[in-house]
Amino acid sequence: MSSADHGPTVRGMPPASGALPHCDDLAERIERFLDGELDAEQVRELDEHLDDCLPCTTEREMRARIRELVREGCAERAPADLIDRVRARLTAVAAGPDAGDDGD
C-alpha cells in the first residue's frame, strides 16, 4: 500500500506495510476496539496503523466522540411527571380496551 492509499500520515511516512488490512476494512475493527473486544495483539496492530494513518485516526476519534455524545444524551433523565404519565399510559394500554380507557 502506498501513502496515497491512506491520505496524509501522522508522521509524514507511509503506513507500515502489512500491519493491517486496507483502511476501508478498519471501521469494524475500530468499533470492536471502542467496545473493548480486541485482544492485546489486535490493539497493538491497530495502534501501529493509527500511528501512521491520519484518516483512520480521525475516524477513531470521530466514532469515540459520537459514542460519548450518545452516552451523554442517554444520561439525561425525563422529568418525573412525564415518566409517571408514560407509565400510566403503558399500564392502561396493557390492560386493554376493557379497562375503561378509550384513548383520549
Number of C-alpha atoms within 10 A of each C-alpha: 12 11 15 9 12 18 13 16 19 15 11 11 13 18 24 15 10 10 13 16 11 11 13 10 10 17 14 10 17 22 15 15 16 14 10 10 13 16 10 9 9 15 17 13 14 20 14 15 22 19 17 21 24 19 16 22 19 12 15 20 13 12 16 15 12 12 13 12 12 10 11 10 10 9 9 8 8 8 8 9 9 10 12 11 11 12 12 12 14 11 12 17 15 10 12 11 11 9 11 9 12 10 8 3
